[in-house]
Amino acid sequence: MGVFGGKKKKKEERHKYHFDLPEDSGHIMLPSSVTDQRMTSREYRIFKAVENRKRTWYELLANTSAKFITVSPDKDTKQNLEKAISFAGMKITPESPMSLFVSTILLFVVLGVVSIVTGMLPAIGGMGVIALGFMMGYWLLRYPLGVLKHARIEASSQIVLAVLYMVVSMRITPNLEAALRFAASNVSGPLAWDMRRLIWDIEMRKYYSVSQALDAYIAKWKPENEEFAESLRLIRDSTRQVPERAKQELDEALNIILEGTKTRMKHYAQDLRMPVMVIHMMGIVLPILGTIMAPLAAVFMAELVGPIHFILGYNVALPIIIVWFINNTLSKRPMTFSPVDVSHHPDLPPKGYFSMGKVNVPVLPIALIVAAA
């Protein structure tokens, strides 16, 4: 019985791990234990959830333009675009923004020439359309760099917490991978996804060790936030020190990130004097001077300046320039606190709506009515 029982057991084991190859398929059917979802890590599931997101309008436009026109940027521009695309996780190639840049210029040049030839616009109006195409094309070319800056500013709001979590974990258990996982599990926003992607790269053996992965991560963050890079370096080096020295380096890492954030905010506040003055001059003084100079321009330059020019200048061009300058100024502001994530709050209305009792009211129609009034 023992002999026959052993043969039966071995036969069942061979049957259990037998890979069936169907006749109508060229794929091997793996056993359920191999494809079990529980074998995937939490970082991988979160990483794939972000990777499988819908493409943004810019990614759609850039990829569509690259299908018709392929233009390679110069070496420096390509390197900057590669860094921005990689950091922001955009699903485009460095050639796509350049193709979109050229396509936008060609489109507006055609529109400007056609409008001049057909008489829809005067020559100066057609030239304005072409100039608008160059400005919009340049903005689209620089868009990934703007996304990179915005993502880094958002991530910087979680940097202090990330260092704090890593220091706490290292004091309990001096293990870099455990500290990195603990920080990635507790921070939020772009930094959380960035750290989880680093963990996934470690699991996929892109790096031979956590120390090597942190070296690459430090080099990635050093141009944007040197304090964060220095804190990570001290945390990494603390594993090679004796306990007392390791504790001192962890305390120093925490002090560096706190003092660095404080210094950044102080410098930003000091540098606000000139931007605030420019915004005041463009938003308040310039419109007042314009109302004084408008009658004179209407009298002495009646053939060149008409009502449409004042309407476009005051209601379109000037607000766009002021909003762009304000956004550009605010984009340099270092975030010193961690914003609370309320996206999953049950009482939060959908984007573009506000709650009035139990009814969600769209904001856009009301905004258009107020603007028209």
C-alpha distance (Angstrom), angle and dihedral (degrees) to the residues before:
residue distance angle dihedral
M1 . . .
G2 3.79 . .
V3 3.80 91.7 .
F4 3.81 94.3 46.6
G5 3.82 90.5 43.1
G6 3.80 90.7 53.4
K7 3.81 92.0 50.2
K8 3.80 90.3 49.1
K9 3.80 91.2 50.3
K10 3.82 92.6 49.9
K11 3.79 90.2 48.1
E12 3.81 90.8 52.7
E13 3.82 90.4 49.6
R14 3.82 91.3 50.9
H15 3.80 89.3 49.0
K16 3.80 91.2 48.4
Y17 3.80 93.7 55.6
H18 3.80 96.2 35.5
F19 3.82 112.2 124.9
D20 3.80 110.3 -143.6
L21 3.79 117.3 -148.3
P22 3.82 110.5 -157.7
E23 3.77 117.0 -141.9
D24 3.82 94.0 -125.5
S25 3.78 95.7 47.4
G26 3.75 135.1 68.7
H27 3.81 93.9 -158.5
I28 3.77 128.0 92.8
M29 3.81 114.7 -121.9
L30 3.79 106.2 -133.6
P31 3.80 120.7 -152.3
S32 3.78 117.4 -96.0
S33 3.79 92.4 -108.0
V34 3.82 90.8 61.8
T35 3.80 95.5 52.1
D36 3.80 95.6 39.0
Q37 3.80 110.1 140.1
R38 3.80 90.6 -140.6
M39 3.80 89.2 70.3
T40 3.82 90.8 66.6
S41 3.78 115.3 88.5
R42 3.78 125.7 -119.1
E43 3.81 90.2 -115.7
Y44 3.80 90.4 54.8
R45 3.82 93.0 51.7
I46 3.80 92.0 48.8
F47 3.81 90.9 43.9
K48 3.81 92.3 51.2
A49 3.81 91.4 46.5
V50 3.80 89.3 58.4
E51 3.80 93.4 41.6
N52 3.83 92.2 52.0
R53 3.80 93.4 55.1
K54 3.78 120.7 126.2
R55 3.76 116.4 -88.8
T56 3.78 117.3 -102.2
W57 3.79 124.4 -121.5
Y58 3.79 90.5 -102.2
E59 3.80 93.3 52.3
L60 3.81 90.4 50.0
L61 3.83 92.9 49.2
A62 3.81 93.8 44.4
N63 3.80 94.9 47.8
T64 3.82 91.4 45.3
S65 3.82 91.5 51.1
A66 3.80 91.1 48.5
K67 3.81 89.8 57.7
F68 3.82 91.7 61.1
I69 3.81 102.7 29.3
T70 3.79 124.3 26.5
V71 3.79 114.3 -166.0
S72 3.79 123.2 170.5
P73 3.82 116.4 -146.0
D74 3.78 123.7 -136.6
K75 3.80 120.4 -86.2
D76 3.82 98.4 -95.4
T77 3.80 94.2 43.9
K78 3.79 90.7 47.4
Q79 3.81 91.9 52.4
N80 3.81 92.0 49.3
L81 3.80 91.9 48.0
E82 3.81 91.9 47.5
K83 3.81 90.8 53.3
A84 3.80 92.3 47.3
I85 3.81 94.3 46.1
S86 3.80 92.8 46.7
F87 3.81 94.9 46.9
A88 3.81 95.3 44.7
G89 3.82 93.3 42.2
M90 3.81 93.9 -127.4
K91 3.81 117.1 169.9
I92 3.79 97.4 -130.4
T93 3.79 138.7 92.6
P94 3.83 126.0 -118.1
E95 3.81 88.6 -107.0
S96 3.82 93.0 57.8
P97 3.86 97.6 71.7
M98 3.80 90.2 47.4
S99 3.81 90.5 50.4
L100 3.80 90.0 49.3
F101 3.81 89.7 49.5
V102 3.81 92.9 54.0
S103 3.82 93.0 41.7
T104 3.81 92.0 52.5
I105 3.80 92.7 50.1
L106 3.81 92.4 47.9
L107 3.81 91.4 48.5
F108 3.81 93.9 51.7
V109 3.81 92.4 43.1
V110 3.80 89.6 55.0
L111 3.82 91.1 46.7
G112 3.80 91.7 48.6
V113 3.81 94.4 48.2
V114 3.81 92.9 45.7
S115 3.81 91.8 48.8
I116 3.81 90.9 51.4
V117 3.82 95.2 45.3
T118 3.80 94.3 46.8
G119 3.80 92.9 44.6
M120 3.80 94.7 -119.5
L121 3.80 89.9 127.3
P122 3.80 133.2 18.1
A123 3.78 119.5 -109.8
I124 3.80 92.9 -95.3
G125 3.81 90.1 50.4
G126 3.80 92.3 51.4
M127 3.79 90.7 48.9
G128 3.80 87.9 51.0
V129 3.82 89.8 54.6
I130 3.80 90.5 51.5
A131 3.81 91.4 47.6
L132 3.80 89.1 49.7
G133 3.80 88.6 54.0
F134 3.80 91.7 54.7
M135 3.81 91.7 49.0
M136 3.80 93.3 46.9
G137 3.80 91.8 45.5
Y138 3.79 91.3 51.9
W139 3.81 90.4 48.5
L140 3.81 90.7 51.2
L141 3.81 90.2 48.8
R142 3.81 90.9 52.7
Y143 3.80 94.0 42.0
P144 3.85 95.9 97.7
L145 3.81 89.4 52.9
G146 3.80 89.2 52.4
V147 3.80 90.5 49.7
L148 3.80 88.5 50.2
K149 3.80 91.9 52.3
H150 3.81 92.1 46.6
A151 3.81 92.2 48.1
R152 3.79 91.7 49.6
I153 3.80 92.0 49.2
E154 3.80 90.6 50.0
A155 3.78 90.5 47.0
S156 3.80 91.3 49.2
S157 3.81 89.4 65.7
Q158 3.81 88.2 67.6
I159 3.80 97.5 40.4
V160 3.81 95.7 92.3
L161 3.80 91.0 49.4
A162 3.81 91.6 46.9
V163 3.81 91.9 53.9
L164 3.81 90.6 44.8
Y165 3.81 92.5 52.0
M166 3.80 91.9 47.3
V167 3.81 92.0 49.2
V168 3.81 91.7 49.2
S169 3.80 91.2 49.3
M170 3.81 93.0 46.7
R171 3.79 91.2 51.9
I172 3.79 90.9 53.8
T173 3.81 97.5 38.7
P174 3.83 119.2 6.3
N175 3.80 94.7 -139.3
L176 3.80 120.9 126.2
E177 3.79 96.2 -155.8
A178 3.81 92.3 50.0
A179 3.81 90.4 48.4
L180 3.79 91.6 49.4
R181 3.81 92.2 48.9
F182 3.81 91.7 47.1
A183 3.81 91.9 52.1
A184 3.82 93.5 44.5
S185 3.81 90.6 50.9
N186 3.80 94.7 52.8
V187 3.81 106.0 38.0
S188 3.79 123.0 75.4
G189 3.78 139.8 -156.0
P190 3.81 127.2 40.0
L191 3.81 92.7 -28.1
A192 3.81 91.1 59.1
W193 3.80 91.3 53.1
D194 3.80 90.5 44.7
M195 3.81 93.2 52.4
R196 3.81 92.4 44.3
R197 3.78 89.4 51.8
L198 3.81 87.9 53.1
I199 3.82 90.0 52.0
W200 3.79 89.9 49.4
D201 3.82 90.3 51.4
I202 3.80 88.8 52.7
E203 3.80 91.2 50.5
M204 3.80 90.4 49.1
R205 3.83 89.4 53.6
K206 3.78 94.0 -116.0
Y207 3.79 84.6 136.8
Y208 3.78 124.9 37.2
S209 3.80 93.6 -139.0
V210 3.79 142.5 4.5
S211 3.79 89.1 -107.6
Q212 3.81 90.9 57.9
A213 3.81 90.4 47.0
L214 3.80 90.4 52.0
D215 3.81 89.5 50.4
A216 3.81 89.6 58.3
Y217 3.80 91.2 42.9
I218 3.82 91.5 51.2
A219 3.81 90.9 50.4
K220 3.80 89.1 49.5
W221 3.81 94.7 53.4
K222 3.80 100.5 35.5
P223 3.85 96.7 86.1
E224 3.82 91.5 52.5
N225 3.81 104.5 33.7
E226 3.78 115.3 12.8
E227 3.81 92.5 178.3
F228 3.80 91.6 58.7
A229 3.80 91.2 48.3
E230 3.81 91.5 49.5
S231 3.81 91.9 48.5
L232 3.80 90.9 51.5
R233 3.79 90.1 49.1
L234 3.80 91.5 53.4
I235 3.80 91.3 47.4
R236 3.80 90.1 50.7
D237 3.82 93.2 47.3
S238 3.80 92.5 48.1
T239 3.82 89.2 75.6
R240 3.82 89.3 66.1
Q241 3.80 95.4 51.6
V242 3.77 134.3 83.1
P243 3.83 114.5 -96.6
E244 3.82 96.3 -97.1
R245 3.80 93.7 46.7
A246 3.81 90.9 43.8
K247 3.81 90.5 54.8
Q248 3.81 90.7 51.4
E249 3.81 92.0 50.9
L250 3.81 91.6 49.6
D251 3.82 90.2 51.5
E252 3.78 89.5 47.7
A253 3.82 91.2 50.9
L254 3.80 90.2 54.4
N255 3.81 92.8 47.0
I256 3.81 92.2 49.0
I257 3.81 94.3 54.3
L258 3.83 92.5 45.7
E259 3.79 94.8 47.5
G260 3.79 91.8 42.9
T261 3.80 92.6 53.2
K262 3.80 90.4 47.8
T263 3.81 91.7 49.9
R264 3.81 92.7 48.3
M265 3.80 91.8 53.2
K266 3.80 91.6 47.0
H267 3.81 92.1 52.4
Y268 3.80 91.4 46.7
A269 3.82 91.3 52.5
Q270 3.80 90.4 49.3
D271 3.81 92.2 49.8
L272 3.82 93.3 51.6
R273 3.80 94.5 82.5
M274 3.79 97.4 83.9
P275 3.85 97.4 40.7
V276 3.82 91.1 49.6
M277 3.80 89.9 50.3
V278 3.82 91.5 50.2
I279 3.81 92.0 48.5
H280 3.82 90.1 49.1
M281 3.80 92.1 50.1
M282 3.81 94.6 46.4
G283 3.79 97.3 40.1
I284 3.80 101.9 39.7
V285 3.80 114.2 10.1
L286 3.82 97.7 41.0
P287 3.84 95.5 52.6
I288 3.81 90.5 48.9
L289 3.79 91.7 50.1
G290 3.79 88.7 46.1
T291 3.80 92.7 56.8
I292 3.81 88.2 53.0
M293 3.80 94.9 46.8
A294 3.81 96.4 41.5
P295 3.85 96.2 79.7
L296 3.80 90.6 48.5
A297 3.80 91.2 50.1
A298 3.81 90.4 48.3
V299 3.82 90.7 53.4
F300 3.80 102.4 41.8
M301 3.83 99.1 29.1
A302 3.78 101.5 35.3
E303 3.81 93.1 135.6
L304 3.81 94.5 53.0
V305 3.79 103.8 32.5
G306 3.79 123.0 52.3
P307 3.80 136.6 168.1
I308 3.80 91.7 -89.0
H309 3.80 90.6 61.7
F310 3.80 92.3 54.2
I311 3.80 91.1 46.5
L312 3.79 93.4 50.6
G313 3.79 92.9 42.0
Y314 3.81 98.1 49.0
N315 3.81 101.7 30.8
V316 3.81 101.4 34.8
A317 3.81 116.7 15.0
L318 3.81 100.7 38.2
P319 3.85 96.4 46.9
I320 3.81 91.1 47.1
I321 3.82 91.7 51.0
I322 3.81 92.7 46.9
V323 3.82 93.6 47.3
W324 3.80 90.7 47.7
F325 3.80 91.8 50.3
I326 3.82 92.4 47.1
N327 3.81 91.9 49.2
N328 3.79 90.7 46.9
T329 3.81 90.0 52.4
L330 3.79 94.1 46.7
S331 3.80 92.2 46.6
K332 3.82 88.9 68.2
R333 3.80 92.9 55.1
P334 3.81 112.3 114.6
M335 3.80 112.1 -131.7
T336 3.79 109.3 -127.5
F337 3.80 99.2 -179.2
S338 3.78 137.6 47.4
P339 3.82 111.5 -109.4
V340 3.77 115.7 -133.5
D341 3.80 114.1 -111.8
V342 3.82 107.4 -129.5
S343 3.81 96.7 162.8
H344 3.82 91.7 109.7
H345 3.80 96.1 46.1
P346 3.84 109.5 127.9
D347 3.83 93.5 -137.4
L348 3.81 95.1 49.2
P349 3.84 110.9 114.9
P350 3.82 120.0 -134.5
K351 3.78 119.5 -85.3
G352 3.81 110.6 -77.6
Y353 3.83 93.8 23.1
F354 3.79 136.6 90.1
S355 3.78 127.7 -156.0
M356 3.78 121.9 -112.0
G357 3.75 105.6 -179.9
K358 3.79 104.8 -52.1
V359 3.81 94.9 -24.6
N360 3.81 125.3 92.6
V361 3.80 109.8 -140.0
P362 3.84 120.6 -161.3
V363 3.79 115.0 -118.9
L364 3.82 99.6 -151.8
P365 3.85 99.4 70.2
I366 3.79 91.7 47.8
A367 3.80 91.1 47.3
L368 3.82 90.9 51.1
I369 3.81 91.3 49.4
V370 3.80 91.7 50.0
A371 3.81 91.5 46.8
A372 3.81 91.9 49.2
A373 3.80 91.7 48.9
